[in-house]
Amino acid sequence: MSDKSMKLNFFNFKALRGKILLTNDFGDFLFLEKDDFRSIIEGKVTDASDLGKKLIATRMAYSGTNLAFSGTQSFAMRQVKRHAATATSLHIFVVTTACNMNCVYCQANNGKMTPKDFMDYSTAEKAVDIALQSPERNLTFEFQGGEPLLNFGVIRHIVNYAEENKKKHLLSYSIVSNLTMLTDEILQFLIDRDFGISTSIDGNQIIHDRNRPLKDGSGSFSILQSRLLRIRNKGMHVGAIQTTTRASLPYAKEIIETYTKLKFTSIFIRPLTPLGKASAAWEKIGYTPEEFLQFYRHALDEIITINKKGVPLREEHASVFLRKMNGDSINYMELRSPCGGGIGQLAYYADGRIFTCDEGRMLAEMGNDAFCLGTTDENSYNDLMMNRRCRTVCAASILESIPSCCDCVYQPYCGVCPVVNYELYDDIIEKEPGSYRCRIYSGMLDYLFELFNTNDAETMEILNGWR
């Protein structure tokens, strides 16, 4: 060692493609040769050596008085964990459970029938009152269903009521819709209130219509195309989510081509969540994590290929991971520790029940109210936060304290879902590695880090542009 002694910081590691990958709580990562890693473990590396300098630069080690979490490093860690010090910012209003479509993986029913609840004006106002009790200044009100536009009158009432009573809050609005019910009047309202609009596009017409037919069995793709054109002609942006079913697996290239033909610049590739109708129909539409990962790799390769040809398209799941690798505090509720249940988001159900999250209300639609925190009639925001279920969800999703996650190399970038754990394994705490979501997220991160290890200049430029 040199006079300025070097001390190792805490890091996790794994073998990957012949090298050793190191990561730490800041999101930093470093690839090492096995011999170099052995030298570190044996205490043979000095801070003046090239390897020592790499370790210090990536905060895998520190020297002298530059302690691991002091000074600027302390500020960096506060940035990484910034979400833990904020109050509930995302408020989801499930304004109706009714829908005009019959998606094969619908999570707004119990797998047998779709309920037809509609939020009324009184429940809506009480839900807004609770949301506005959050001490977080910037709030997002997101409208979901079923198909939320079937209850557009309540959406408009919520927005107008919230604007009248928001006081110090800064409000933004978004809607998740299949867009088939969009009229000129509704679109103008969304424009006037600067809504974020998100829809679902599962692939080309054959795949999309198979996954997302209308109630009468006819396809919805052509209607969706016309609605996209109408929205864009008004200067509005539309985001899109792709949900992968078994039918999607052979068509990664065709799905990506559809997004580029529809002039999207991003795609959010999502695996099925085993809740609702997806759970009941799993044998028909589901798959193993390995099957999904093969599809995801093909899709990501296709996206990178078209980017190299000058066509911009970003994969949003990869973007979240990449930004976390950059030390950014990305408040994506599913990939944070603790998760967003309760303390990051609340879901106000059409009948007035309030759930920890969107997944919590999905489980309720399957007949299990385990993640219900209260009701709009009886509870305040403080009641919801102090509810033992809210605190339990928070505690159960702190990766640093979960035995199967705390020493995982991907812990700085990942997240667990107590609701999915409860449904699949009858326990909210992830007790062993290799669960459905664990294998999917680990596999996605494996591939991203393999790309970093390969270090192709063009690919790195593309991925760095997604951060």
C-alpha positions in Angstrom: 0.0 0.0 0.0 1.0 3.6 -0.5 1.2 6.1 2.3 -2.4 7.1 1.6 -4.0 3.8 2.4 -6.9 2.6 0.2 -9.9 1.0 1.8 -12.5 -1.0 0.0 -16.0 0.3 -0.1 -19.0 -2.1 0.1 -19.7 -3.7 -3.3 -21.5 -6.7 -4.7 -20.1 -8.8 -7.6 -20.7 -11.7 -10.0 -19.0 -13.5 -12.8 -20.3 -12.4 -16.2 -18.9 -13.4 -19.6 -15.5 -14.3 -18.3 -15.1 -11.2 -16.2 -16.1 -10.0 -12.7 -18.8 -7.3 -12.5 -18.7 -5.0 -9.5 -21.5 -2.7 -8.5 -22.1 -0.4 -5.5 -24.9 1.5 -3.9 -24.2 4.6 -6.0 -25.0 2.7 -9.1 -21.4 2.7 -10.2 -20.1 -0.5 -11.9 -16.7 -1.9 -13.0 -15.6 -4.9 -15.0 -12.4 -6.6 -13.8 -10.3 -9.5 -15.0 -10.4 -12.4 -12.5 -6.7 -12.0 -11.6 -7.3 -8.3 -10.8 -10.3 -9.2 -8.6 -8.2 -11.7 -6.8 -5.5 -9.1 -6.1 -8.2 -6.8 -4.6 -9.5 -9.5 -2.3 -5.9 -10.4 -1.2 -5.2 -6.7 -0.4 -2.5 -6.3 -3.0 -3.8 -3.2 -4.8 -2.5 0.3 -3.9 -4.3 3.5 -4.5 -1.4 4.7 -6.8 -1.8 1.7 -9.2 -3.9 1.9 -12.3 -6.4 -0.6 -10.8 -6.5 1.3 -7.5 -7.3 4.5 -9.4 -10.2 2.7 -11.2 -11.5 1.5 -7.9 -11.4 4.9 -6.4 -12.9 6.6 -9.5 -15.9 4.2 -9.4 -16.2 4.5 -5.6 -15.5 0.8 -5.1 -12.7 2.0 -2.7 -11.6 5.2 -1.1 -8.3 6.6 0.2 -7.1 8.8 3.0 -9.9 10.9 4.5 -12.2 10.6 1.4 -14.6 8.4 3.2 -17.2 6.4 1.4 -20.2 8.5 2.4 -18.7 11.8 3.3 -18.8 15.2 1.5 -19.9 15.0 -2.1 -20.3 11.2 -1.8 -23.0 11.8 0.9 -24.8 14.2 -1.5 -24.6 11.6 -4.3 -26.2 8.9 -2.0 -28.9 11.3 -1.1 -29.6 11.8 -4.8 -29.8 8.0 -5.3 -32.2 7.6 -2.4 -34.1 10.8 -2.9 -37.4 9.0 -3.4 -37.3 7.7 0.2 -37.5 11.3 1.5 -40.5 12.4 -0.6 -44.2 11.9 0.1 -46.8 10.3 -2.2 -46.6 12.0 -5.6 -48.5 9.6 -7.9 -52.3 9.4 -7.3 -54.1 6.9 -9.5 -57.9 7.4 -10.0 -59.6 4.2 -11.2 -62.6 6.1 -12.4 -64.3 2.9 -13.8 -63.7 -0.8 -14.1 -65.9 -1.1 -17.1 -64.3 -1.5 -20.5 -65.2 -1.8 -24.2 -62.4 -4.2 -24.9 -61.6 -7.8 -24.0 -57.8 -7.9 -23.7 -56.4 -11.4 -23.1 -54.3 -10.3 -20.2 -56.7 -7.7 -18.6 -55.8 -7.0 -15.0 -59.0 -5.2 -14.2 -61.0 -8.3 -13.6 -60.8 -11.6 -11.7 -60.2 -13.7 -14.9 -63.9 -14.6 -15.2 -65.8 -11.3 -15.5 -65.1 -7.6 -15.7 -66.8 -5.5 -13.0 -68.7 -2.4 -14.0 -68.1 0.1 -11.2 -68.1 3.8 -11.9 -66.7 6.4 -9.6 -69.3 9.1 -8.6 -68.7 12.8 -8.1 -68.8 12.5 -4.3 -66.2 9.8 -4.1 -64.0 11.6 -6.7 -64.0 14.8 -4.6 -63.1 12.9 -1.4 -60.3 11.1 -3.2 -58.9 14.5 -4.4 -59.1 15.9 -0.9 -57.0 13.0 0.4 -54.5 13.3 -2.5 -54.1 17.1 -1.8 -53.2 16.3 1.8 -49.9 14.8 0.6 -47.1 17.1 1.7 -45.4 16.6 -1.7 -45.7 19.8 -3.8 -45.6 18.2 -7.2 -48.4 15.7 -7.7 -49.4 13.6 -10.7 -53.1 12.6 -11.1 -53.3 9.5 -13.4 -56.6 8.2 -14.7 -57.1 4.5 -15.3 -59.8 1.9 -15.8 -61.1 -0.3 -17.2 -61.3 2.3 -19.9 -61.3 5.7 -18.1 -62.9 7.6 -21.0 -66.2 5.7 -20.3 -66.4 8.0 -17.2 -65.0 11.1 -18.8 -67.5 13.3 -16.8 -65.8 12.3 -13.6 -62.3 12.8 -15.0 -63.3 16.4 -16.0 -64.8 17.0 -12.6 -61.7 15.7 -10.7 -59.5 18.0 -12.7 -61.7 21.1 -12.2 -62.2 20.3 -8.5 -58.5 19.8 -8.0 -57.6 23.0 -9.8 -60.0 24.9 -7.5 -58.5 23.4 -4.3 -54.9 22.7 -5.1 -53.4 25.6 -3.1 -49.6 25.2 -3.0 -49.6 22.0 -5.1 -48.4 21.8 -8.7 -50.6 19.3 -10.5 -49.9 17.3 -13.7 -52.4 15.0 -15.3 -52.1 11.8 -17.3 -54.4 9.2 -18.7 -53.9 5.5 -19.6 -56.5 4.8 -22.3 -57.1 2.4 -25.3 -58.2 5.7 -27.1 -61.1 4.0 -28.9 -63.6 6.3 -27.0 -61.7 9.5 -27.8 -63.8 12.3 -29.2 -62.9 15.8 -30.4 -64.4 17.2 -27.2 -62.4 14.9 -25.0 -59.2 15.6 -26.9 -59.6 19.3 -26.6 -60.0 19.0 -22.9 -56.8 16.9 -22.7 -55.0 19.5 -24.7 -56.3 22.4 -22.6 -55.1 20.7 -19.4 -51.8 19.5 -20.9 -52.4 15.8 -20.2 -49.9 13.1 -20.7 -51.4 10.4 -22.8 -50.4 6.8 -22.7 -51.8 3.8 -24.6 -51.1 0.2 -25.4 -49.7 -1.1 -28.7 -48.7 -4.7 -28.6 -47.4 -5.0 -32.1 -48.5 -5.1 -35.7 -52.2 -5.5 -36.5 -52.3 -9.3 -36.2 -50.6 -9.4 -32.8 -52.4 -6.3 -31.4 -55.8 -7.5 -32.5 -55.2 -10.9 -31.0 -54.1 -9.5 -27.7 -56.5 -6.5 -27.5 -59.8 -7.2 -29.3 -63.0 -5.2 -28.7 -65.8 -6.8 -26.8 -67.5 -7.9 -30.0 -64.3 -9.7 -31.0 -63.3 -7.3 -33.8 -59.8 -5.7 -33.9 -58.9 -2.4 -32.3 -55.6 -1.7 -34.2 -57.1 0.4 -37.1 -59.1 2.5 -34.6 -56.0 3.1 -32.6 -54.1 4.2 -35.7 -56.7 6.8 -36.5 -56.7 8.1 -32.9 -52.9 8.5 -32.9 -53.1 10.5 -36.1 -55.8 12.8 -34.6 -53.9 13.4 -31.4 -50.6 14.1 -33.2 -52.3 16.4 -35.6 -53.1 18.5 -32.6 -49.5 18.6 -31.5 -49.9 16.2 -28.6 -47.4 13.4 -27.7 -48.6 9.9 -27.1 -46.6 7.3 -25.1 -47.1 3.6 -25.7 -46.6 0.4 -23.7 -46.1 -3.0 -25.3 -47.3 -6.0 -23.3 -45.7 -9.3 -24.3 -47.8 -12.5 -24.4 -46.9 -15.9 -25.7 -48.3 -15.0 -29.1 -45.8 -12.1 -29.2 -42.6 -14.1 -28.6 -41.8 -15.0 -32.3 -42.3 -11.4 -33.5 -39.8 -9.2 -31.8 -38.7 -7.6 -35.1 -42.2 -7.1 -36.4 -43.2 -5.4 -33.2 -40.3 -3.0 -33.3 -41.0 -2.3 -37.0 -44.6 -1.4 -36.1 -43.4 1.2 -33.6 -41.1 2.8 -36.1 -43.8 2.8 -38.8 -46.2 4.5 -36.3 -43.5 7.2 -35.7 -42.9 6.4 -32.1 -39.5 7.3 -30.6 -39.8 5.0 -27.6 -41.2 1.7 -26.7 -41.8 0.2 -23.2 -41.4 -3.5 -23.4 -43.2 -5.2 -20.5 -43.6 -8.8 -19.4 -47.0 -10.0 -18.3 -47.8 -9.4 -14.6 -49.5 -12.5 -13.3 -52.6 -10.8 -11.9 -56.2 -10.7 -13.0 -57.1 -12.4 -16.3 -53.4 -12.9 -17.1 -53.2 -15.2 -14.0 -56.3 -17.2 -15.0 -55.1 -17.6 -18.6 -51.4 -18.1 -17.8 -51.2 -21.6 -19.4 -52.4 -20.1 -22.7 -50.7 -16.7 -22.8 -47.9 -16.9 -20.2 -44.3 -18.0 -20.5 -41.1 -18.7 -18.6 -38.8 -15.8 -17.7 -36.2 -17.4 -20.1 -38.7 -17.3 -23.0 -39.4 -13.6 -22.3 -35.7 -12.8 -22.0 -35.0 -14.4 -25.4 -37.7 -12.2 -26.9 -36.3 -9.1 -25.1 -32.8 -9.7 -26.3 -34.0 -10.0 -29.9 -36.1 -6.8 -29.5 -33.3 -4.8 -28.0 -30.9 -6.0 -30.7 -33.5 -4.8 -33.3 -33.9 -1.5 -31.6 -30.1 -0.9 -31.5 -29.8 -1.9 -35.2 -32.4 0.6 -36.3 -30.8 3.3 -34.2 -27.5 2.6 -36.0 -29.4 3.3 -39.2 -30.4 6.7 -37.9 -34.0 5.8 -36.7 -34.3 7.0 -33.1 -36.2 4.5 -30.8 -35.5 4.1 -27.1 -36.5 1.1 -25.0 -37.9 2.5 -21.7 -37.1 -0.4 -19.4 -33.5 -0.2 -20.5 -33.6 3.6 -20.1 -34.6 3.3 -16.4 -31.8 0.8 -15.7 -29.3 2.9 -17.6 -30.2 6.1 -15.7 -29.8 4.2 -12.4 -26.4 3.1 -13.5 -25.7 6.8 -14.0 -26.6 7.6 -10.4 -29.9 9.2 -11.2 -32.9 9.0 -8.8 -35.5 7.6 -11.1 -38.8 7.5 -9.3 -40.1 4.5 -11.3 -42.3 2.8 -8.7 -41.5 -0.8 -9.6 -37.8 -0.4 -9.6 -36.9 1.4 -6.4 -36.1 0.5 -2.8 -38.5 0.7 -1.0 -41.1 0.3 -3.7 -43.7 3.0 -4.4 -46.6 1.2 -2.6 -48.4 3.8 -0.4 -45.4 6.1 0.1 -45.0 6.8 -3.6 -48.4 6.1 -5.1 -52.0 5.5 -4.0 -54.8 4.0 -6.1 -58.3 5.3 -5.5 -60.8 2.6 -6.6 -64.1 3.5 -8.2 -66.0 2.4 -5.1 -63.9 4.5 -2.7 -61.5 1.9 -1.5 -57.8 3.1 -1.5 -55.0 0.7 -2.2 -51.2 0.9 -1.9 -50.7 0.8 -5.6 -52.1 -0.2 -9.0 -51.1 -3.8 -8.4 -52.9 -3.8 -5.0 -56.2 -2.9 -6.6 -55.6 -5.5 -9.3 -55.3 -8.1 -6.6 -58.5 -6.8 -5.0 -60.2 -7.4 -8.4 -59.2 -11.0 -7.9 -61.1 -11.0 -4.6 -58.2 -10.2 -2.2 -58.3 -6.9 -0.3 -54.9 -7.5 1.4 -53.4 -4.2 0.1 -56.4 -1.9 0.9 -55.4 0.9 3.2 -58.8 2.5 3.8 -61.7 4.3 2.1 -62.4 7.8 0.9 -65.3 8.0 3.4 -63.4 7.1 6.5 -59.7 7.9 6.2 -57.2 10.8 5.8 -53.9 10.8 4.1 -52.1 10.4 7.4 -54.3 7.4 8.3 -53.2 5.7 5.1 -49.5 6.4 5.7 -49.8 5.1 9.3 -51.7 2.0 8.3 -49.7 -1.1 9.2 -50.2 -2.5 5.7 -48.6 0.6 4.2 -45.6 0.3 6.6 -45.4 -3.5 5.9 -45.3 -3.0 2.2 -42.5 -0.4 2.6 -40.5 -2.7 4.9 -41.0 -5.7 2.7 -39.6 -3.9 -0.4 -36.3 -2.5 1.0 -33.8 -4.5 -1.0 -31.0 -3.8 1.3 -32.7 -5.9 4.0 -34.0 -8.7 1.9 -31.8 -11.8 2.2 -32.1 -12.8 -1.5 -31.5 -9.2 -2.7 -29.1 -7.5 -0.3 -26.0 -9.1 -1.8 -27.2 -9.2 -5.4 -25.0 -7.4 -7.9 -28.1 -5.8 -9.4 -29.6 -4.5 -6.1 -28.8 -0.8 -6.9 -31.0 -1.0 -10.0 -33.8 -3.3 -9.1 -37.0 -3.5 -7.2 -39.5 -6.1 -5.8 -43.3 -6.1 -5.7 -44.9 -7.3 -2.5 -48.2 -7.7 -4.3 -46.9 -10.0 -6.9 -44.9 -12.0 -4.3 -48.1 -12.3 -2.2 -50.1 -13.6 -5.2 -47.5 -16.0 -6.5 -45.8 -17.2 -3.3 -48.3 -16.4 -0.5 -45.7 -14.1 1.2 -45.0 -10.4 0.6 -41.2 -10.9 1.2 -39.0 -12.3 -1.4 -37.3 -15.1 0.4 -35.2 -16.8 -2.2 -33.6 -15.8 -5.5 -35.0 -17.0 -8.8 -38.6 -15.7 -8.6 -40.5 -14.8 -11.8 -39.7 -11.1 -11.6 -36.2 -11.6 -10.2 -35.2 -13.8 -13.2 -36.7 -11.3 -15.7 -35.0 -8.2 -14.2 -31.7 -10.1 -13.7 -31.8 -11.3 -17.3 -32.5 -7.9 -18.7 -29.6 -6.4 -16.7 -27.3 -9.3 -17.7 -27.8 -8.3 -21.3 -27.3 -4.6 -20.8 -24.1 -5.3 -18.9 -23.0 -7.7 -21.6 -23.3 -4.9 -24.1 -21.2 -2.7 -21.8 -18.6 -5.4 -21.5 -18.5 -5.8 -25.3 -18.1 -2.0 -25.5 -19.0 -1.5 -29.2 -18.6 2.2 -29.8 -21.8 2.7 -31.8 -23.9 0.7 -29.3 -22.4 2.6 -26.3 -23.3 5.9 -28.0 -26.9 4.7 -28.4 -27.2 3.4 -24.8 -25.6 6.5 -23.3 -28.1 8.6 -25.2 -30.9 6.7 -23.3 -29.6 7.8 -19.9 
